[in-house]
Amino acid sequence: MFRTPLLVSLVSLIFLSAAYPDESSTPDFWIKSPDQWASLKAGEVVIIESPDKSDSKDSDHAAMAAILIDSPVIPVWDIVNDQDKAPHYLKTLLSSELLEEHEGYSLIEQQVKVGFHKVKYVVKHMPTPPSVINFSRESGDLKEMAGFWRFIEVGEESEAKTLLIYRLSLKPDFPVPQFLIRKSLSENLPDTLISVRNEVLRARKDS
């Protein structure tokens, strides 16, 4: 991706994931109800809760959502992990520049449009290919910011799809009621996930 692009109308991105048990690599760990599966298969984005509540400490200023993409995991990973291309298909991500690359992580400077304002920050991007990308604020305009992407293959090899999960936790550096942060994230996460899905499908069509 943009090794962490994210934009929500309030800002964007990211939460360093808590340690989940091994079963977190299975789709049923995250998607519990038949109604959620029906919505995902219909092409919708669903807002979900952390199954084991291990990250409840920041749940009042965080949100998590999932989408089902008609593609195996690797092409989805390639899109989400490519920070250079992200500003081309994410409307509020104005720039994304790799600053430093180290073993196990990179530092990326991003600028997003928030209303009439521009917000700049540096993100620590920590990938574990091809299943997880964790990221957290290193420096910049926001007080706190962290998150993760999870990539889970669903179905048989010949018809493989990807369950893409994205979680954001953030606090601006100016006063905002926490319930408004969560509400904004929950309303805007779908736009980001749909943009990723559209880019994956566009890249597949062009290949």
C-alpha positions as CSV (number, residue, x, y, z in Angstrom):
1,M,0.0,0.0,0.0
2,F,1.3,2.9,0.9
3,R,2.7,1.0,3.6
4,T,0.1,2.6,5.6
5,P,-1.9,5.1,3.8
6,L,-5.1,5.9,5.5
7,L,-7.3,8.6,5.5
8,V,-10.4,9.1,7.2
9,S,-12.3,12.4,7.1
10,L,-10.8,13.1,10.5
11,V,-7.3,11.9,9.6
12,S,-6.0,8.5,8.9
13,L,-4.4,5.3,9.8
14,I,-3.2,2.9,11.9
15,F,-2.8,0.9,15.0
16,L,0.0,-1.5,16.1
17,S,-1.9,-4.7,16.6
18,A,-2.0,-6.5,19.9
19,A,-0.7,-10.1,19.9
20,Y,-3.6,-12.3,18.6
21,P,-3.7,-16.1,19.0
22,D,-2.8,-18.4,16.1
23,E,-6.4,-18.8,15.1
24,S,-6.4,-15.2,14.0
25,S,-5.1,-16.3,10.6
26,T,-8.5,-17.9,10.0
27,P,-11.4,-15.9,8.6
28,D,-13.9,-17.3,11.2
29,F,-11.9,-15.8,14.0
30,W,-12.8,-12.3,12.7
31,I,-16.2,-12.8,11.0
32,K,-18.6,-14.4,13.4
33,S,-22.1,-14.0,12.1
34,P,-23.8,-15.3,8.9
35,D,-25.1,-11.8,8.3
36,Q,-21.6,-10.4,8.2
37,W,-20.5,-13.1,5.7
38,A,-23.6,-12.4,3.6
39,S,-22.7,-8.7,3.5
40,L,-19.1,-9.4,2.6
41,K,-20.1,-11.8,-0.2
42,A,-22.5,-9.1,-1.5
43,G,-19.5,-6.8,-1.9
44,E,-20.1,-4.6,1.2
45,V,-17.7,-3.5,3.9
46,V,-18.5,-4.6,7.4
47,I,-17.5,-2.9,10.7
48,I,-16.2,-5.5,13.1
49,E,-15.0,-5.8,16.7
50,S,-11.8,-7.4,18.0
51,P,-12.8,-11.0,18.7
52,D,-10.8,-11.4,21.9
53,K,-11.2,-7.8,23.2
54,S,-7.4,-7.7,23.6
55,D,-7.2,-4.1,22.3
56,S,-10.2,-2.8,24.2
57,K,-8.0,-0.2,25.9
58,D,-8.3,2.1,22.9
59,S,-11.7,1.0,21.5
60,D,-13.2,4.4,22.2
61,H,-11.0,6.0,19.6
62,A,-10.5,3.1,17.1
63,A,-12.5,1.2,14.5
64,M,-12.0,-1.9,12.4
65,A,-13.5,-3.0,9.1
66,A,-13.3,-5.9,6.6
67,I,-13.9,-6.4,2.9
68,L,-13.8,-9.5,0.7
69,I,-11.7,-9.0,-2.5
70,D,-12.0,-11.3,-5.5
71,S,-8.3,-12.0,-5.6
72,P,-5.7,-14.3,-4.0
73,V,-3.7,-12.7,-1.1
74,I,-0.4,-11.8,-2.9
75,P,-1.9,-9.3,-5.4
76,V,-3.8,-7.6,-2.5
77,W,-0.6,-7.5,-0.4
78,D,1.3,-6.0,-3.3
79,I,-1.1,-3.1,-3.6
80,V,-1.4,-2.3,0.1
81,N,2.4,-2.6,0.5
82,D,3.2,-0.2,-2.3
83,Q,3.5,3.3,-0.8
84,D,4.5,4.9,-4.0
85,K,1.2,4.2,-5.8
86,A,-1.1,4.9,-2.9
87,P,-1.6,8.7,-3.6
88,H,-2.8,7.8,-7.1
89,Y,-6.0,6.0,-5.9
90,L,-6.5,7.3,-2.3
91,K,-8.1,10.7,-2.7
92,T,-7.0,12.3,0.6
93,L,-3.5,10.8,0.6
94,L,-1.5,13.7,-0.9
95,S,2.0,12.1,-0.7
96,S,3.8,9.1,0.6
97,E,7.6,9.0,0.7
98,L,10.0,6.4,1.9
99,L,12.5,8.0,4.3
100,E,14.4,5.1,5.7
101,E,14.5,1.3,5.2
102,H,15.7,-1.0,8.0
103,E,15.6,-4.8,8.6
104,G,12.0,-5.5,9.6
105,Y,10.6,-2.0,9.2
106,S,10.6,1.3,7.2
107,L,9.9,4.9,8.0
108,I,7.5,6.6,5.6
109,E,6.4,10.3,5.6
110,Q,2.9,10.8,4.5
111,Q,0.7,13.9,4.1
112,V,-3.1,13.7,4.1
113,K,-5.9,16.2,3.5
114,V,-8.2,16.6,6.4
115,G,-11.0,19.0,5.5
116,F,-9.2,22.2,4.5
117,H,-6.1,21.2,6.4
118,K,-3.0,19.1,5.6
119,V,-1.6,16.8,8.1
120,K,1.9,15.4,7.9
121,Y,3.4,12.5,9.9
122,V,6.0,9.7,9.8
123,V,4.8,6.1,10.1
124,K,6.8,3.1,11.2
125,H,5.8,0.3,8.8
126,M,6.3,-3.2,10.0
127,P,5.4,-5.9,7.4
128,T,5.2,-9.7,8.0
129,P,4.5,-10.9,4.4
130,P,2.1,-11.9,3.2
131,S,-0.2,-11.9,6.3
132,V,0.1,-8.8,8.4
133,I,1.3,-5.1,8.1
134,N,1.5,-3.3,11.5
135,F,2.2,0.4,11.6
136,S,2.4,3.2,14.2
137,R,3.1,6.9,14.4
138,E,6.8,7.7,14.7
139,S,6.4,11.5,14.7
140,G,4.3,14.3,13.2
141,D,1.1,16.2,13.6
142,L,-1.1,13.6,15.4
143,K,-0.9,12.8,19.1
144,E,-1.4,9.0,18.6
145,M,-1.9,6.8,15.6
146,A,-1.5,3.1,15.0
147,G,-3.1,0.2,13.2
148,F,-2.8,-3.0,11.1
149,W,-3.8,-4.7,7.9
150,R,-4.5,-8.4,7.9
151,F,-4.7,-10.6,4.7
152,I,-6.5,-13.9,5.0
153,E,-7.2,-16.2,2.1
154,V,-10.7,-17.5,1.7
155,G,-11.8,-20.4,-0.5
156,E,-10.1,-22.9,-2.7
157,E,-7.0,-22.1,-4.7
158,S,-8.9,-21.9,-8.0
159,E,-11.4,-19.4,-6.5
160,A,-9.4,-17.8,-3.8
161,K,-10.5,-14.5,-2.3
162,T,-8.9,-12.3,0.3
163,L,-10.5,-11.2,3.5
164,L,-8.8,-7.8,4.0
165,I,-9.1,-6.4,7.6
166,Y,-8.0,-2.9,8.5
167,R,-7.9,-1.3,12.0
168,L,-7.3,2.3,12.9
169,S,-6.6,3.9,16.2
170,L,-5.9,7.6,16.5
171,K,-5.9,10.8,18.5
172,P,-5.5,14.2,17.0
173,D,-3.3,16.8,18.6
174,F,-6.4,19.0,19.2
175,P,-9.4,18.3,21.4
176,V,-12.0,16.0,19.8
177,P,-14.6,13.9,21.7
178,Q,-13.5,10.2,21.4
179,F,-17.0,9.1,20.3
180,L,-16.7,11.4,17.3
181,I,-13.3,9.9,16.4
182,R,-14.8,6.4,16.4
183,K,-17.9,7.5,14.5
184,S,-15.7,9.2,11.9
185,L,-13.5,6.2,11.5
186,S,-16.5,3.8,11.2
187,E,-18.0,6.0,8.5
188,N,-14.8,6.5,6.5
189,L,-13.1,3.1,6.7
190,P,-15.3,1.7,3.9
191,D,-14.1,4.3,1.4
192,T,-10.4,3.2,1.9
193,L,-11.1,-0.5,1.7
194,I,-13.3,0.0,-1.4
195,S,-10.5,2.1,-3.0
196,V,-8.0,-0.8,-2.3
197,R,-10.4,-3.3,-3.8
198,N,-10.9,-1.2,-6.9
199,E,-7.1,-0.8,-7.4
200,V,-6.6,-4.6,-7.0
201,L,-9.2,-5.3,-9.6
202,R,-7.9,-2.6,-11.9
203,A,-4.3,-4.0,-11.7
204,R,-5.6,-7.5,-12.4
205,K,-7.5,-6.2,-15.5
206,D,-4.5,-4.4,-16.8
207,S,-2.1,-7.3,-16.3
